[in-house]
């Protein structure tokens, strides 16, 4: 190996640790589930319509188009201020009523409302051994700040906490509505 090649190899190796630290955010994933006493078809009847998220306590009202067809849209309003208040716009990209599951992604949300970007989510109802149902809500997303050194309110931790709070509130509402299964 000549001296020039050796110097270039050494310089490249010295830069690699810094390059590894310079990457952006990591995609976060969160899965939450709850068991309820109702049979899957009864739970699906409540949560399976993409256009109706009235079962979630944070949703004050909603509008939408396209029913449960792929590319259907909905806007969830989180206050009674309509378009002036906090809202989340979403699009449906998978729907399978026979498997009681659908997948959607957020197309527009202010990071002050939900500190995430590139969010997608899946909601599924399955039968529980011994009767009742399991409702699983899982999502994948990036934090609200796409660059390095995010402010605390737009960090990975803030994104996980916010999405976890949304999931918990919705799933808790389902337990309240249907009851918990007997042990």
Biotite code that builds the C-alpha atoms (Angstrom):
import biotite.structure as struc

atoms = struc.array([
    struc.Atom([0.000, 0.000, 0.000], chain_id="A", res_id=1, res_name="UNK", atom_name="CA", element="C"),
    struc.Atom([1.500, 3.360, -0.885], chain_id="A", res_id=2, res_name="UNK", atom_name="CA", element="C"),
    struc.Atom([1.620, 6.279, 1.519], chain_id="A", res_id=3, res_name="UNK", atom_name="CA", element="C"),
    struc.Atom([-1.146, 8.256, -0.222], chain_id="A", res_id=4, res_name="UNK", atom_name="CA", element="C"),
    struc.Atom([-3.602, 5.306, -0.086], chain_id="A", res_id=5, res_name="UNK", atom_name="CA", element="C"),
    struc.Atom([-2.746, 4.763, 3.562], chain_id="A", res_id=6, res_name="UNK", atom_name="CA", element="C"),
    struc.Atom([-3.386, 8.446, 4.402], chain_id="A", res_id=7, res_name="UNK", atom_name="CA", element="C"),
    struc.Atom([-6.716, 8.463, 2.536], chain_id="A", res_id=8, res_name="UNK", atom_name="CA", element="C"),
    struc.Atom([-7.839, 5.253, 4.254], chain_id="A", res_id=9, res_name="UNK", atom_name="CA", element="C"),
    struc.Atom([-6.924, 6.685, 7.640], chain_id="A", res_id=10, res_name="UNK", atom_name="CA", element="C"),
    struc.Atom([-8.736, 9.949, 6.920], chain_id="A", res_id=11, res_name="UNK", atom_name="CA", element="C"),
    struc.Atom([-11.863, 8.086, 5.792], chain_id="A", res_id=12, res_name="UNK", atom_name="CA", element="C"),
    struc.Atom([-11.835, 5.923, 8.916], chain_id="A", res_id=13, res_name="UNK", atom_name="CA", element="C"),
    struc.Atom([-11.506, 8.992, 11.098], chain_id="A", res_id=14, res_name="UNK", atom_name="CA", element="C"),
    struc.Atom([-14.605, 10.508, 9.483], chain_id="A", res_id=15, res_name="UNK", atom_name="CA", element="C"),
    struc.Atom([-16.827, 7.436, 9.816], chain_id="A", res_id=16, res_name="UNK", atom_name="CA", element="C"),
    struc.Atom([-17.617, 7.728, 13.554], chain_id="A", res_id=17, res_name="UNK", atom_name="CA", element="C"),
    struc.Atom([-18.797, 11.305, 13.002], chain_id="A", res_id=18, res_name="UNK", atom_name="CA", element="C"),
    struc.Atom([-20.860, 10.242, 10.028], chain_id="A", res_id=19, res_name="UNK", atom_name="CA", element="C"),
    struc.Atom([-22.579, 7.611, 12.151], chain_id="A", res_id=20, res_name="UNK", atom_name="CA", element="C"),
    struc.Atom([-23.577, 10.275, 14.671], chain_id="A", res_id=21, res_name="UNK", atom_name="CA", element="C"),
    struc.Atom([-24.931, 12.607, 11.988], chain_id="A", res_id=22, res_name="UNK", atom_name="CA", element="C"),
    struc.Atom([-27.913, 10.492, 10.922], chain_id="A", res_id=23, res_name="UNK", atom_name="CA", element="C"),
    struc.Atom([-31.440, 11.760, 11.438], chain_id="A", res_id=24, res_name="UNK", atom_name="CA", element="C"),
    struc.Atom([-34.252, 10.363, 13.548], chain_id="A", res_id=25, res_name="UNK", atom_name="CA", element="C"),
    struc.Atom([-35.124, 6.693, 13.896], chain_id="A", res_id=26, res_name="UNK", atom_name="CA", element="C"),
    struc.Atom([-38.583, 5.424, 13.006], chain_id="A", res_id=27, res_name="UNK", atom_name="CA", element="C"),
    struc.Atom([-40.485, 4.772, 16.225], chain_id="A", res_id=28, res_name="UNK", atom_name="CA", element="C"),
    struc.Atom([-42.940, 1.892, 16.590], chain_id="A", res_id=29, res_name="UNK", atom_name="CA", element="C"),
    struc.Atom([-45.643, 1.399, 19.157], chain_id="A", res_id=30, res_name="UNK", atom_name="CA", element="C"),
    struc.Atom([-48.106, -1.446, 19.652], chain_id="A", res_id=31, res_name="UNK", atom_name="CA", element="C"),
    struc.Atom([-50.877, -1.335, 22.233], chain_id="A", res_id=32, res_name="UNK", atom_name="CA", element="C"),
    struc.Atom([-53.683, -3.800, 22.756], chain_id="A", res_id=33, res_name="UNK", atom_name="CA", element="C"),
    struc.Atom([-56.624, -4.334, 25.043], chain_id="A", res_id=34, res_name="UNK", atom_name="CA", element="C"),
    struc.Atom([-58.990, -7.200, 25.777], chain_id="A", res_id=35, res_name="UNK", atom_name="CA", element="C"),
    struc.Atom([-62.720, -6.569, 25.858], chain_id="A", res_id=36, res_name="UNK", atom_name="CA", element="C"),
    struc.Atom([-65.672, -8.803, 26.727], chain_id="A", res_id=37, res_name="UNK", atom_name="CA", element="C"),
    struc.Atom([-67.565, -8.306, 23.451], chain_id="A", res_id=38, res_name="UNK", atom_name="CA", element="C"),
    struc.Atom([-67.233, -10.632, 20.500], chain_id="A", res_id=39, res_name="UNK", atom_name="CA", element="C"),
    struc.Atom([-65.074, -9.434, 17.578], chain_id="A", res_id=40, res_name="UNK", atom_name="CA", element="C"),
    struc.Atom([-68.021, -8.726, 15.255], chain_id="A", res_id=41, res_name="UNK", atom_name="CA", element="C"),
    struc.Atom([-69.593, -6.454, 17.885], chain_id="A", res_id=42, res_name="UNK", atom_name="CA", element="C"),
    struc.Atom([-66.344, -4.540, 18.413], chain_id="A", res_id=43, res_name="UNK", atom_name="CA", element="C"),
    struc.Atom([-65.732, -4.297, 14.669], chain_id="A", res_id=44, res_name="UNK", atom_name="CA", element="C"),
    struc.Atom([-69.241, -2.885, 14.225], chain_id="A", res_id=45, res_name="UNK", atom_name="CA", element="C"),
    struc.Atom([-68.145, 0.047, 16.416], chain_id="A", res_id=46, res_name="UNK", atom_name="CA", element="C"),
    struc.Atom([-64.565, 0.676, 15.237], chain_id="A", res_id=47, res_name="UNK", atom_name="CA", element="C"),
    struc.Atom([-64.509, -0.835, 11.739], chain_id="A", res_id=48, res_name="UNK", atom_name="CA", element="C"),
    struc.Atom([-65.954, 2.119, 9.843], chain_id="A", res_id=49, res_name="UNK", atom_name="CA", element="C"),
    struc.Atom([-63.064, 4.385, 8.794], chain_id="A", res_id=50, res_name="UNK", atom_name="CA", element="C"),
    struc.Atom([-65.507, 7.284, 8.519], chain_id="A", res_id=51, res_name="UNK", atom_name="CA", element="C"),
    struc.Atom([-66.729, 6.994, 12.120], chain_id="A", res_id=52, res_name="UNK", atom_name="CA", element="C"),
    struc.Atom([-64.245, 7.477, 14.916], chain_id="A", res_id=53, res_name="UNK", atom_name="CA", element="C"),
    struc.Atom([-66.847, 8.746, 17.377], chain_id="A", res_id=54, res_name="UNK", atom_name="CA", element="C"),
    struc.Atom([-65.834, 5.896, 19.711], chain_id="A", res_id=55, res_name="UNK", atom_name="CA", element="C"),
    struc.Atom([-62.596, 7.770, 20.515], chain_id="A", res_id=56, res_name="UNK", atom_name="CA", element="C"),
    struc.Atom([-63.045, 10.369, 23.287], chain_id="A", res_id=57, res_name="UNK", atom_name="CA", element="C"),
    struc.Atom([-60.617, 12.875, 21.707], chain_id="A", res_id=58, res_name="UNK", atom_name="CA", element="C"),
    struc.Atom([-62.649, 13.107, 18.488], chain_id="A", res_id=59, res_name="UNK", atom_name="CA", element="C"),
    struc.Atom([-65.338, 15.775, 18.759], chain_id="A", res_id=60, res_name="UNK", atom_name="CA", element="C"),
    struc.Atom([-66.485, 15.464, 15.135], chain_id="A", res_id=61, res_name="UNK", atom_name="CA", element="C"),
    struc.Atom([-65.272, 14.270, 11.759], chain_id="A", res_id=62, res_name="UNK", atom_name="CA", element="C"),
    struc.Atom([-65.803, 14.624, 8.050], chain_id="A", res_id=63, res_name="UNK", atom_name="CA", element="C"),
    struc.Atom([-64.756, 12.273, 5.304], chain_id="A", res_id=64, res_name="UNK", atom_name="CA", element="C"),
    struc.Atom([-65.184, 10.898, 1.821], chain_id="A", res_id=65, res_name="UNK", atom_name="CA", element="C"),
    struc.Atom([-64.915, 7.465, 0.279], chain_id="A", res_id=66, res_name="UNK", atom_name="CA", element="C"),
    struc.Atom([-66.334, 5.215, 3.010], chain_id="A", res_id=67, res_name="UNK", atom_name="CA", element="C"),
    struc.Atom([-64.036, 2.248, 3.555], chain_id="A", res_id=68, res_name="UNK", atom_name="CA", element="C"),
    struc.Atom([-62.567, 2.249, 0.050], chain_id="A", res_id=69, res_name="UNK", atom_name="CA", element="C"),
    struc.Atom([-58.823, 2.544, -0.451], chain_id="A", res_id=70, res_name="UNK", atom_name="CA", element="C"),
    struc.Atom([-57.804, 6.239, -0.579], chain_id="A", res_id=71, res_name="UNK", atom_name="CA", element="C"),
    struc.Atom([-60.854, 7.272, 1.472], chain_id="A", res_id=72, res_name="UNK", atom_name="CA", element="C"),
    struc.Atom([-60.123, 10.349, 3.573], chain_id="A", res_id=73, res_name="UNK", atom_name="CA", element="C"),
    struc.Atom([-61.244, 11.655, 6.917], chain_id="A", res_id=74, res_name="UNK", atom_name="CA", element="C"),
    struc.Atom([-60.579, 14.711, 9.041], chain_id="A", res_id=75, res_name="UNK", atom_name="CA", element="C"),
    struc.Atom([-60.809, 14.292, 12.794], chain_id="A", res_id=76, res_name="UNK", atom_name="CA", element="C"),
    struc.Atom([-61.650, 17.446, 14.726], chain_id="A", res_id=77, res_name="UNK", atom_name="CA", element="C"),
    struc.Atom([-60.334, 17.497, 18.274], chain_id="A", res_id=78, res_name="UNK", atom_name="CA", element="C"),
    struc.Atom([-62.309, 20.527, 19.449], chain_id="A", res_id=79, res_name="UNK", atom_name="CA", element="C"),
    struc.Atom([-65.558, 22.271, 18.622], chain_id="A", res_id=80, res_name="UNK", atom_name="CA", element="C"),
    struc.Atom([-63.665, 25.021, 16.760], chain_id="A", res_id=81, res_name="UNK", atom_name="CA", element="C"),
    struc.Atom([-63.949, 23.224, 13.400], chain_id="A", res_id=82, res_name="UNK", atom_name="CA", element="C"),
    struc.Atom([-61.194, 24.090, 10.927], chain_id="A", res_id=83, res_name="UNK", atom_name="CA", element="C"),
    struc.Atom([-59.841, 26.716, 13.324], chain_id="A", res_id=84, res_name="UNK", atom_name="CA", element="C"),
    struc.Atom([-59.106, 24.095, 15.986], chain_id="A", res_id=85, res_name="UNK", atom_name="CA", element="C"),
    struc.Atom([-56.789, 21.108, 16.163], chain_id="A", res_id=86, res_name="UNK", atom_name="CA", element="C"),
    struc.Atom([-57.454, 18.457, 13.528], chain_id="A", res_id=87, res_name="UNK", atom_name="CA", element="C"),
    struc.Atom([-55.871, 15.441, 11.912], chain_id="A", res_id=88, res_name="UNK", atom_name="CA", element="C"),
    struc.Atom([-56.314, 14.512, 8.235], chain_id="A", res_id=89, res_name="UNK", atom_name="CA", element="C"),
    struc.Atom([-55.909, 10.839, 7.332], chain_id="A", res_id=90, res_name="UNK", atom_name="CA", element="C"),
    struc.Atom([-56.142, 8.509, 4.334], chain_id="A", res_id=91, res_name="UNK", atom_name="CA", element="C"),
    struc.Atom([-57.074, 4.818, 4.289], chain_id="A", res_id=92, res_name="UNK", atom_name="CA", element="C"),
    struc.Atom([-54.616, 2.574, 2.463], chain_id="A", res_id=93, res_name="UNK", atom_name="CA", element="C"),
    struc.Atom([-55.710, -0.956, 3.484], chain_id="A", res_id=94, res_name="UNK", atom_name="CA", element="C"),
    struc.Atom([-59.092, -2.278, 4.518], chain_id="A", res_id=95, res_name="UNK", atom_name="CA", element="C"),
    struc.Atom([-60.171, -5.868, 5.085], chain_id="A", res_id=96, res_name="UNK", atom_name="CA", element="C"),
    struc.Atom([-63.521, -6.291, 6.826], chain_id="A", res_id=97, res_name="UNK", atom_name="CA", element="C"),
    struc.Atom([-63.229, -10.104, 6.746], chain_id="A", res_id=98, res_name="UNK", atom_name="CA", element="C"),
    struc.Atom([-60.010, -9.884, 8.781], chain_id="A", res_id=99, res_name="UNK", atom_name="CA", element="C"),
    struc.Atom([-61.357, -6.948, 10.824], chain_id="A", res_id=100, res_name="UNK", atom_name="CA", element="C"),
    struc.Atom([-58.386, -4.701, 10.127], chain_id="A", res_id=101, res_name="UNK", atom_name="CA", element="C"),
    struc.Atom([-57.566, -1.432, 8.429], chain_id="A", res_id=102, res_name="UNK", atom_name="CA", element="C"),
    struc.Atom([-54.501, 0.727, 7.923], chain_id="A", res_id=103, res_name="UNK", atom_name="CA", element="C"),
    struc.Atom([-54.263, 4.455, 7.469], chain_id="A", res_id=104, res_name="UNK", atom_name="CA", element="C"),
    struc.Atom([-51.736, 7.255, 7.478], chain_id="A", res_id=105, res_name="UNK", atom_name="CA", element="C"),
    struc.Atom([-51.821, 10.856, 8.569], chain_id="A", res_id=106, res_name="UNK", atom_name="CA", element="C"),
    struc.Atom([-51.626, 13.262, 5.662], chain_id="A", res_id=107, res_name="UNK", atom_name="CA", element="C"),
    struc.Atom([-51.765, 16.471, 7.666], chain_id="A", res_id=108, res_name="UNK", atom_name="CA", element="C"),
    struc.Atom([-51.363, 17.341, 11.333], chain_id="A", res_id=109, res_name="UNK", atom_name="CA", element="C"),
    struc.Atom([-49.657, 20.200, 13.132], chain_id="A", res_id=110, res_name="UNK", atom_name="CA", element="C"),
    struc.Atom([-46.795, 18.964, 15.294], chain_id="A", res_id=111, res_name="UNK", atom_name="CA", element="C"),
    struc.Atom([-48.290, 20.999, 18.124], chain_id="A", res_id=112, res_name="UNK", atom_name="CA", element="C"),
    struc.Atom([-51.331, 18.705, 17.944], chain_id="A", res_id=113, res_name="UNK", atom_name="CA", element="C"),
    struc.Atom([-49.468, 15.402, 17.541], chain_id="A", res_id=114, res_name="UNK", atom_name="CA", element="C"),
    struc.Atom([-45.643, 15.640, 17.494], chain_id="A", res_id=115, res_name="UNK", atom_name="CA", element="C"),
    struc.Atom([-45.077, 13.127, 14.672], chain_id="A", res_id=116, res_name="UNK", atom_name="CA", element="C"),
    struc.Atom([-44.271, 12.964, 10.981], chain_id="A", res_id=117, res_name="UNK", atom_name="CA", element="C"),
    struc.Atom([-44.713, 10.135, 8.465], chain_id="A", res_id=118, res_name="UNK", atom_name="CA", element="C"),
    struc.Atom([-47.248, 8.386, 10.708], chain_id="A", res_id=119, res_name="UNK", atom_name="CA", element="C"),
    struc.Atom([-49.024, 5.192, 9.695], chain_id="A", res_id=120, res_name="UNK", atom_name="CA", element="C"),
    struc.Atom([-51.230, 3.009, 11.831], chain_id="A", res_id=121, res_name="UNK", atom_name="CA", element="C"),
    struc.Atom([-53.103, -0.300, 11.877], chain_id="A", res_id=122, res_name="UNK", atom_name="CA", element="C"),
    struc.Atom([-56.215, -1.177, 13.863], chain_id="A", res_id=123, res_name="UNK", atom_name="CA", element="C"),
    struc.Atom([-57.187, -4.840, 14.197], chain_id="A", res_id=124, res_name="UNK", atom_name="CA", element="C"),
    struc.Atom([-59.803, -6.862, 16.095], chain_id="A", res_id=125, res_name="UNK", atom_name="CA", element="C"),
    struc.Atom([-59.241, -10.577, 16.763], chain_id="A", res_id=126, res_name="UNK", atom_name="CA", element="C"),
    struc.Atom([-60.960, -13.242, 18.827], chain_id="A", res_id=127, res_name="UNK", atom_name="CA", element="C"),
    struc.Atom([-59.658, -13.746, 22.352], chain_id="A", res_id=128, res_name="UNK", atom_name="CA", element="C"),
    struc.Atom([-59.076, -17.252, 23.692], chain_id="A", res_id=129, res_name="UNK", atom_name="CA", element="C"),
    struc.Atom([-61.881, -17.889, 26.152], chain_id="A", res_id=130, res_name="UNK", atom_name="CA", element="C"),
    struc.Atom([-64.264, -15.377, 24.561], chain_id="A", res_id=131, res_name="UNK", atom_name="CA", element="C"),
    struc.Atom([-64.228, -11.681, 23.891], chain_id="A", res_id=132, res_name="UNK", atom_name="CA", element="C"),
    struc.Atom([-61.854, -9.762, 21.674], chain_id="A", res_id=133, res_name="UNK", atom_name="CA", element="C"),
    struc.Atom([-58.402, -8.317, 21.455], chain_id="A", res_id=134, res_name="UNK", atom_name="CA", element="C"),
    struc.Atom([-58.110, -4.880, 19.865], chain_id="A", res_id=135, res_name="UNK", atom_name="CA", element="C"),
    struc.Atom([-54.611, -4.017, 18.680], chain_id="A", res_id=136, res_name="UNK", atom_name="CA", element="C"),
    struc.Atom([-53.532, -0.558, 17.607], chain_id="A", res_id=137, res_name="UNK", atom_name="CA", element="C"),
    struc.Atom([-50.052, -0.188, 16.263], chain_id="A", res_id=138, res_name="UNK", atom_name="CA", element="C"),
    struc.Atom([-48.244, 2.598, 14.564], chain_id="A", res_id=139, res_name="UNK", atom_name="CA", element="C"),
    struc.Atom([-44.935, 3.657, 13.109], chain_id="A", res_id=140, res_name="UNK", atom_name="CA", element="C"),
    struc.Atom([-43.800, 7.249, 12.845], chain_id="A", res_id=141, res_name="UNK", atom_name="CA", element="C"),
    struc.Atom([-40.968, 9.709, 13.132], chain_id="A", res_id=142, res_name="UNK", atom_name="CA", element="C"),
    struc.Atom([-40.729, 12.402, 15.767], chain_id="A", res_id=143, res_name="UNK", atom_name="CA", element="C"),
    struc.Atom([-42.039, 15.859, 14.999], chain_id="A", res_id=144, res_name="UNK", atom_name="CA", element="C"),
    struc.Atom([-38.577, 17.375, 14.491], chain_id="A", res_id=145, res_name="UNK", atom_name="CA", element="C"),
    struc.Atom([-36.794, 15.806, 11.509], chain_id="A", res_id=146, res_name="UNK", atom_name="CA", element="C"),
    struc.Atom([-33.276, 17.040, 12.288], chain_id="A", res_id=147, res_name="UNK", atom_name="CA", element="C"),
    struc.Atom([-30.761, 16.243, 15.002], chain_id="A", res_id=148, res_name="UNK", atom_name="CA", element="C"),
    struc.Atom([-31.126, 17.759, 18.492], chain_id="A", res_id=149, res_name="UNK", atom_name="CA", element="C"),
    struc.Atom([-34.926, 18.140, 18.611], chain_id="A", res_id=150, res_name="UNK", atom_name="CA", element="C"),
    struc.Atom([-36.564, 20.350, 21.213], chain_id="A", res_id=151, res_name="UNK", atom_name="CA", element="C"),
    struc.Atom([-38.086, 18.259, 24.034], chain_id="A", res_id=152, res_name="UNK", atom_name="CA", element="C"),
    struc.Atom([-41.664, 18.710, 22.792], chain_id="A", res_id=153, res_name="UNK", atom_name="CA", element="C"),
    struc.Atom([-40.735, 17.253, 19.355], chain_id="A", res_id=154, res_name="UNK", atom_name="CA", element="C"),
    struc.Atom([-38.418, 14.453, 20.487], chain_id="A", res_id=155, res_name="UNK", atom_name="CA", element="C"),
    struc.Atom([-38.772, 10.678, 20.086], chain_id="A", res_id=156, res_name="UNK", atom_name="CA", element="C"),
    struc.Atom([-39.959, 10.484, 23.679], chain_id="A", res_id=157, res_name="UNK", atom_name="CA", element="C"),
    struc.Atom([-42.612, 13.165, 23.119], chain_id="A", res_id=158, res_name="UNK", atom_name="CA", element="C"),
    struc.Atom([-43.837, 11.386, 19.977], chain_id="A", res_id=159, res_name="UNK", atom_name="CA", element="C"),
    struc.Atom([-44.069, 8.026, 21.760], chain_id="A", res_id=160, res_name="UNK", atom_name="CA", element="C"),
    struc.Atom([-45.846, 9.578, 24.731], chain_id="A", res_id=161, res_name="UNK", atom_name="CA", element="C"),
    struc.Atom([-48.369, 11.428, 22.551], chain_id="A", res_id=162, res_name="UNK", atom_name="CA", element="C"),
    struc.Atom([-49.202, 8.462, 20.323], chain_id="A", res_id=163, res_name="UNK", atom_name="CA", element="C"),
    struc.Atom([-49.353, 6.192, 23.374], chain_id="A", res_id=164, res_name="UNK", atom_name="CA", element="C"),
    struc.Atom([-51.811, 8.611, 24.969], chain_id="A", res_id=165, res_name="UNK", atom_name="CA", element="C"),
    struc.Atom([-54.025, 8.573, 21.867], chain_id="A", res_id=166, res_name="UNK", atom_name="CA", element="C"),
    struc.Atom([-54.019, 4.771, 21.769], chain_id="A", res_id=167, res_name="UNK", atom_name="CA", element="C"),
    struc.Atom([-54.639, 4.431, 25.507], chain_id="A", res_id=168, res_name="UNK", atom_name="CA", element="C"),
    struc.Atom([-57.565, 6.860, 25.497], chain_id="A", res_id=169, res_name="UNK", atom_name="CA", element="C"),
    struc.Atom([-59.230, 5.051, 22.585], chain_id="A", res_id=170, res_name="UNK", atom_name="CA", element="C"),
    struc.Atom([-58.648, 1.556, 23.925], chain_id="A", res_id=171, res_name="UNK", atom_name="CA", element="C"),
    struc.Atom([-59.726, 2.552, 27.440], chain_id="A", res_id=172, res_name="UNK", atom_name="CA", element="C"),
    struc.Atom([-62.966, 3.874, 25.925], chain_id="A", res_id=173, res_name="UNK", atom_name="CA", element="C"),
    struc.Atom([-63.555, 0.471, 24.328], chain_id="A", res_id=174, res_name="UNK", atom_name="CA", element="C"),
    struc.Atom([-63.052, -1.307, 27.660], chain_id="A", res_id=175, res_name="UNK", atom_name="CA", element="C"),
    struc.Atom([-65.497, 1.140, 29.244], chain_id="A", res_id=176, res_name="UNK", atom_name="CA", element="C"),
    struc.Atom([-68.005, 0.493, 26.469], chain_id="A", res_id=177, res_name="UNK", atom_name="CA", element="C"),
    struc.Atom([-67.696, -3.313, 26.235], chain_id="A", res_id=178, res_name="UNK", atom_name="CA", element="C"),
    struc.Atom([-66.276, -4.267, 29.618], chain_id="A", res_id=179, res_name="UNK", atom_name="CA", element="C"),
    struc.Atom([-63.222, -6.326, 30.411], chain_id="A", res_id=180, res_name="UNK", atom_name="CA", element="C"),
    struc.Atom([-63.402, -10.092, 29.855], chain_id="A", res_id=181, res_name="UNK", atom_name="CA", element="C"),
    struc.Atom([-63.657, -12.399, 32.825], chain_id="A", res_id=182, res_name="UNK", atom_name="CA", element="C"),
    struc.Atom([-60.325, -13.887, 33.776], chain_id="A", res_id=183, res_name="UNK", atom_name="CA", element="C"),
])
